[in-house]
Amino acid sequence: MFPGIRRTLATALAATFVSLTVGAGVAAAAPADGPMFSCRSHSGDCRQPGSPPVILPEPNGTMGQEEFIAASVPGAQQSQREHGVPSSVTLAQAILESGWGKSALSTVDKNFFGMKCNGQGSYAIGCASHNTSECTPAGQCFPTTASFRTYGSAADSFRDHGATLASLSRYSVAFQFKNDPNRFVAEMHKAGYATDPQYTVKLTGLMAKYNLYQFDLAA
């Protein structure tokens, strides 16, 4: 990795990852109403009383893979707390859907999950058209254009992703496997989250390769 970037990221994330969950190896993020998440959601400075301001980095395409994952962990874990989506699933989807934050959709519109604009929802600030690809049930994929949600921050994209999954009845079977991330992915895919026939394989492959399971919170 790049030592200078890693040191900068470690300093910026110190306020969030100051304590570790013993035995689980999982970073303990701040509560939903704490300064960490409100800061990430509204692009403000994060500070404790009497301490200098700390601006937490959001995931973006200029980061290396380890930095991208580290910057995405708070949003993924917050989604798990609020909506029950395993953090490992959210992280894998953010990586795959955004191309490690390098896609136009994530760079321009801070949409890390390919959320379509079937209504703006509670967290998006608008909609924009982007080139994409869709696949038939037979596995034939073709280019197309679709309307996607736009966000003011990466944190709001993460929150919208979890809220959408939890609110749609078609994903209810997936939520029966909140403690089994691989099965959660398979059921989410089966319910129609993505048209790519290899979506489950791709997500579970990322989860295993980067050991994203380590960031799942204990039930």
Helices and strands as residue ranges (DSSP letters): H 3-13, E 20-21, E 26-27, H 35-42, H 65-83, H 87-98, H 104-109, E 126-135, E 141-150, H 154-167, G 169-171, G 174-177, H 181-190, H 199-209, G 212-215
